């Protein structure tokens, strides 16, 4: 016979077990509907889910490791890829530059020639004949200073490479092979010094600068301090200059006689007379005179360039 007190207790335990068994599925159902499991979760609601997610997890981990490995490889190869890209860019840049600039065509004659497509030299600019440009002057004459300063020097700065320039002096030959100069013996000495400078330094850039330096203080010619100062300023050797002017063989006087005779031969009587291409171009005698093209520097330069092109 059973104990009446024990039976109610068993019934109560069964009810509690039944209650737990019915509540657990509800809880799982609610979790499935509202809280889905993460992909890489370590726990699962059933053995079936666990067995199915393990291969998926392994597969995902394998994919991730491959991605990481590829990323690491790409990171290691990135410097090489950058270097390769730069090298290719430099190669193409050099190739294009080399084609644009044909360095082989730059020879000593490239100033006047350029290569054609067949490699033969093609004349770009005709090298003309030097145009005769001459100024007939006196060393102690104010017209000489004005003529050189206002016309001759500015023009020579622009077209010196296209002219055959010379200074020629005025005077009167004497019976004893001497020369009379309009402003006296000191002018003859100044003329000789300037002719000696042209003889020793044929480059007009040197001797014409020396002459202009003396002309700026023409009244002081042939003062030794003035001559030495101008010689130093224009890189003229004063000792050689002095030797030429005072040589016992009469070299300096011979230069003056020949120069004066030339002025006579071409019919020039006034200082300063500028002749271009062996014809009178302009005269400064107190003022500019007999200048058909005008006394402007540009006018003289244009005429020289025209004669140079047409020669």
C-alpha positions, 0 to 999 in steps of 0.5 A: 500500500503506498504512502499517500504523502509520497504520491502527491510529491511524485505527481508534483515532480512529473509536472515540473519535468513536463513543464521544463520539457515544454518550455525548453523548445519554446525558448529555442524556437524563440532564439532561432526566430529572433537571435540567429547564430553567428557564422563562427559560433563555438556552440550549436543547439544540436549535434546536426548543426554542429557537424554541418557548421564545422566544414563551413567554418573550416572552409571559411577559415581556409578562404580567410587564410588564402586572402591573408596570404595573398595580401601579404604577397601583394604587400611584399611585391608592391615595392618591386611593382612600383620600381618596375612601373617607374623604370618603364615610364623612364624608358618611354620618356627617354625614347620620346625625348631622344626622338624629339631631340636628335643629338647626333645632329648637333655638330660644329656646323649646327649653327648654320645647318640642320639635318634633313630626313635623309641625314644630309645637311640642309642650309638654314641660314646663308653666311653672307660676305662681311659688309665694309663699314668704315669711320674716318676720324681724328683723335682730338675731334669732338665730331669723332666722339659724337659719331662713335658714341651715337652711331658707330658703337651702338651699331657695332654692338648689334652687327659686329659679326656681319661687318668688316670694320675699320677706323681711318684717319684724316690729315695732310701728308708732308714732303718729308714723309710726315703728316700734318694733323688739324689739331696739331702734333698731339693729335697726330700722336693720338692718331698713331696710338689708336692705329697701333691699338688696332694693329696690335688688337685687330678685334674691334671689340678691343681697339674700338673700346680703347679709342672710345675711351680716349675720345671721351677725354679727347682734349687730354690726348695723348696724356700718359695717365689717360692712355694708361687708364684706357689701356688697362680698362680694355686689356691693351698692353701699354708697353707694346702700345708705346713701343709701336708708337715710338719705334725707331723704324717708324712703324707708328708713323707709317701706319698714320701715313697709310691711313691718311692716304686712304682717306684722300684716295676715297675722297673723304675730307670731313671728320667724322664720315661714316661709309657703308659698303664703300659709299658715304652713309652719314657725316657728323660735322657739327651735326648729322649731315648727308644721311639719306637713310637717317642717322639712327642706329636702327636704320644703319643696322637694317641696312647692314643686315640687308647688304649682308643677306644680299651679298 
